[in-house]
Amino acid sequence: MGTDERGRENAGGRTVPEKGEEVGMLDADDLRSIDETILDYLADGRVTPVYCQKRLEDENLKFTRGYVHERLARLSEHDHVRNLYETGLYELVDDPRESEGEVSKS
């Protein structure tokens, strides 16, 4: 990890926001393939990290529940999904692919 001009740590070229700092929306170029798959699941309805992980396994994609939770948390911090009552049940708020015209339904 390096640091940015304000001395904040960054990972992979992304600045880690300070607590309480406003975070912008993601766009389609910022998404990983797992993010797109999770967004597809969310387009069908609410999900939990365990539910996503099990569906990914059904599609022969191996990710830990913790990693799936991290991806949902990242989508949440950018206001694309909402963690309902902080229960781990997520719903889609704003699909970042729609603003780019790149939504693909599988």
C-alpha positions as CSV (number, residue, x, y, z in Angstrom):
1,M,0.0,0.0,0.0
2,G,1.1,3.5,-0.8
3,T,-0.2,6.9,0.3
4,D,-1.9,9.7,-1.5
5,E,-1.0,13.4,-1.4
6,R,-2.9,13.8,1.9
7,G,-1.0,10.9,3.5
8,R,-3.9,8.5,3.3
9,E,-3.2,4.8,2.6
10,N,-4.4,3.5,-0.8
11,A,-4.8,0.0,-2.1
12,G,-4.3,-0.9,-5.7
13,G,-4.3,2.8,-6.7
14,R,-7.6,3.5,-4.9
15,T,-7.6,5.9,-2.0
16,V,-9.1,4.6,1.2
17,P,-11.7,7.2,2.4
18,E,-11.4,8.6,5.9
19,K,-14.2,7.8,8.2
20,G,-17.1,10.2,7.5
21,E,-15.6,11.3,4.2
22,E,-18.1,11.3,1.3
23,V,-17.5,8.5,-1.3
24,G,-18.6,8.9,-5.0
25,M,-20.6,6.5,-7.0
26,L,-18.9,3.7,-9.0
27,D,-19.2,3.4,-12.7
28,A,-19.2,0.3,-14.8
29,D,-15.4,0.5,-15.3
30,D,-14.9,0.2,-11.5
31,L,-16.7,-3.1,-11.3
32,R,-15.1,-6.5,-11.0
33,S,-16.8,-9.5,-12.6
34,I,-18.1,-10.7,-9.2
35,D,-19.6,-7.3,-8.6
36,E,-21.6,-7.6,-11.9
37,T,-22.7,-11.1,-10.9
38,I,-23.9,-9.9,-7.5
39,L,-25.7,-7.0,-9.2
40,D,-27.5,-9.5,-11.4
41,Y,-28.6,-11.4,-8.3
42,L,-29.7,-8.1,-6.7
43,A,-31.8,-7.3,-9.8
44,D,-33.8,-10.4,-9.0
45,G,-34.4,-9.4,-5.4
46,R,-32.7,-9.0,-1.9
47,V,-29.6,-11.1,-1.1
48,T,-27.3,-12.0,1.8
49,P,-23.6,-12.8,1.5
50,V,-24.3,-16.5,2.1
51,Y,-27.0,-16.5,-0.5
52,C,-24.6,-14.9,-3.1
53,Q,-21.8,-17.3,-2.2
54,K,-24.1,-20.4,-2.6
55,R,-25.3,-19.1,-6.0
56,L,-21.8,-18.4,-7.1
57,E,-20.8,-22.0,-6.1
58,D,-23.8,-23.3,-8.2
59,E,-22.1,-21.5,-11.1
60,N,-18.7,-23.1,-10.2
61,L,-17.3,-19.8,-9.0
62,K,-15.4,-20.1,-5.8
63,F,-15.4,-17.1,-3.4
64,T,-15.5,-17.0,0.3
65,R,-18.5,-15.6,2.2
66,G,-16.1,-13.0,3.6
67,Y,-15.0,-11.8,0.1
68,V,-18.6,-11.7,-1.1
69,H,-19.4,-9.6,2.0
70,E,-16.5,-7.2,1.2
71,R,-17.9,-6.7,-2.4
72,L,-21.4,-6.0,-1.0
73,A,-19.9,-3.6,1.5
74,R,-18.1,-1.8,-1.3
75,L,-21.2,-1.5,-3.3
76,S,-23.0,-0.2,-0.2
77,E,-20.4,2.4,0.6
78,H,-20.9,3.8,-2.9
79,D,-24.7,3.8,-2.4
80,H,-25.5,1.2,-5.0
81,V,-26.9,-1.3,-2.5
82,R,-28.4,-0.8,1.0
83,N,-27.8,-3.1,4.0
84,L,-31.3,-3.2,5.4
85,Y,-31.3,-2.4,9.2
86,E,-27.6,-3.5,9.2
87,T,-28.8,-7.2,9.1
88,G,-26.7,-8.4,6.2
89,L,-29.8,-8.4,3.9
90,Y,-29.0,-6.2,0.9
91,E,-31.2,-4.6,-1.8
92,L,-30.3,-2.8,-5.0
93,V,-30.6,1.0,-4.9
94,D,-28.8,2.1,-8.1
95,D,-27.2,-0.2,-10.6
96,P,-24.0,1.5,-11.8
97,R,-24.2,-0.3,-15.1
98,E,-27.4,1.4,-16.1
99,S,-25.9,4.8,-16.2
100,E,-23.4,3.5,-18.7
101,G,-26.0,1.6,-20.8
102,E,-24.2,-1.6,-20.2
103,V,-26.7,-3.7,-18.2
104,S,-26.6,-7.3,-19.1
105,K,-29.2,-9.7,-17.8
106,S,-28.1,-13.4,-17.7
